[in-house]
Amino acid sequence: MNQEIQQQIDTLKASLTGNFMDDMEVRDKIHNLEMKLNGVRPMSSEIECVGCGS
């Protein structure tokens, strides 16, 4: 499972263009996957990333 998530992250990182506005959605997906991979979630948050505002 972790290898699968890491592969998705790597694929998404490879698709980044360097344009902040164009990459926002991709960076959000990367962030969500990294949180899943690391088992991190904002405290008292049932939905990923609500606590950090991403």
PyMOL commands that set and color helices and strands:
alter all, ss='L'
color gray80, all
select helices_A, chain A and resi 2-14+20-38
alter helices_A, ss='H'
color red, helices_A
deselect
rebuild
show_as cartoon
